[in-house]
Amino acid sequence: MTDLTPPQLLDPRLRLAHRQQELAELYRTGQLADTVPLAGDEEVLDQMGHSRDSAFLYTQAWLVREHIAARGCYADPAAREASRLYWVITTHAGRRYACPDTCPGTAEDCDGCDTCADGNHQHKALMSMAMANTLLLLDAL
């Protein structure tokens, strides 16, 4: 079997730039959520942050959601363990996705419904979100 990768994409820097453009285009066309993450996408995310790409926050949210759902490269427990995503963000996402079974909405839509507000779920999720947003702001400086 032959490698069909264009020769210019064998250079790691060019591969990163190509994937960054690909993810940004998927975001702009509304198809990012339908894509599975690939090994190396966290490095692409870092590059997006350094270049101040407007798709950075959306790509980060997508990667976190895929990390929590264990899809794509994150289906491998070793990849999840080695993830360099901010733990505060993944913890926050985990708390949002860990709504009680009696929650009437979907975990993605719940920001503290009556069921979730009965316990500490809403407060923990809001605190995690505040901490994650602070980290994102600090990272953008």
C-alpha positions in Angstrom: 0.0 0.0 0.0 1.4 3.4 -0.9 1.1 6.6 1.2 -1.2 9.0 -0.6 -0.2 12.0 1.6 0.9 14.9 -0.5 4.7 15.3 -0.1 4.3 18.9 1.2 2.1 17.5 4.1 4.9 15.3 5.3 6.5 18.3 7.0 4.9 18.5 10.5 4.5 22.3 10.4 2.7 22.1 7.1 0.4 19.3 8.4 -0.4 21.5 11.5 -1.2 24.5 9.3 -3.3 22.4 6.9 -5.3 20.9 9.8 -5.7 24.3 11.4 -7.2 25.6 8.1 -9.4 22.5 7.8 -10.8 22.8 11.4 -11.4 26.5 10.9 -13.3 25.9 7.7 -15.3 23.1 9.3 -16.2 25.6 12.1 -17.2 28.3 9.6 -19.4 25.9 7.6 -21.0 24.6 10.8 -19.6 21.1 10.3 -17.1 21.0 13.2 -19.5 19.1 15.5 -19.8 16.3 12.9 -16.1 15.8 12.8 -14.1 13.4 15.0 -10.8 14.6 16.5 -7.5 13.3 15.3 -4.3 12.7 17.1 -2.4 16.0 17.0 -5.5 18.2 17.1 -4.5 19.5 20.6 -1.3 20.8 19.0 -3.4 22.4 16.3 -5.4 24.0 19.1 -2.2 25.4 20.6 -1.3 26.9 17.2 -4.7 28.4 16.9 -4.3 30.1 20.3 -0.9 31.5 19.4 -2.1 32.8 16.0 -5.3 34.2 17.6 -7.5 32.2 15.2 -11.1 33.2 15.7 -12.1 29.5 15.7 -9.9 28.8 18.7 -12.6 28.9 21.4 -15.1 26.8 19.3 -12.4 24.3 18.5 -11.5 24.0 22.1 -15.1 23.5 23.1 -15.4 20.8 20.4 -12.3 19.0 21.6 -13.5 19.1 25.2 -16.9 17.7 24.2 -15.2 15.0 22.2 -12.8 14.2 25.1 -15.8 13.8 27.5 -17.7 11.6 24.9 -14.5 9.6 24.2 -14.8 9.9 20.4 -12.2 10.0 17.7 -8.6 9.8 19.0 -10.1 10.2 22.6 -11.6 6.7 22.3 -8.2 5.5 23.3 -7.9 5.8 27.1 -4.1 6.5 26.7 -4.9 9.5 24.5 -7.4 10.8 27.1 -4.9 10.4 29.9 -2.2 12.2 27.9 -4.5 15.0 26.9 -3.2 18.5 27.4 -6.6 20.2 27.5 -7.0 22.3 30.6 -8.2 20.0 33.4 -10.5 22.8 34.7 -12.3 22.9 31.4 -12.7 19.1 31.1 -13.8 18.9 34.7 -16.4 21.6 34.1 -17.6 19.8 31.0 -17.8 16.6 33.0 -19.9 18.3 35.6 -22.2 19.7 32.9 -22.5 16.2 31.3 -23.1 14.6 34.7 -26.6 15.9 35.3 -28.8 13.7 37.4 -31.0 11.1 35.5 -34.1 13.1 36.6 -32.9 16.2 34.7 -35.6 16.9 32.0 -33.2 18.4 29.5 -30.2 17.1 27.7 -26.8 17.5 29.5 -25.6 19.9 26.7 -28.5 22.3 27.3 -28.7 22.2 31.1 -27.3 25.2 32.9 -29.0 24.5 36.1 -32.6 23.5 35.8 -34.7 23.0 38.9 -33.6 19.3 39.2 -29.9 20.2 39.0 -30.2 23.3 41.2 -31.4 21.1 44.1 -27.9 20.0 44.8 -24.4 21.5 44.3 -24.4 20.6 40.6 -25.2 24.0 39.4 -22.9 25.8 41.7 -19.9 23.5 40.9 -20.6 23.9 37.1 -20.8 27.7 37.4 -17.6 27.8 39.4 -15.8 25.5 36.9 -17.0 27.7 34.0 -15.8 30.9 35.7 -12.4 29.3 36.3 -12.2 27.9 32.8 -13.1 31.3 31.3 -10.4 33.0 33.5 -7.8 30.5 32.2 -8.8 31.2 28.6 -8.5 34.9 29.2 -5.1 34.5 30.8 -4.0 32.2 27.9 -5.1 34.9 25.3 -2.8 37.6 26.9 
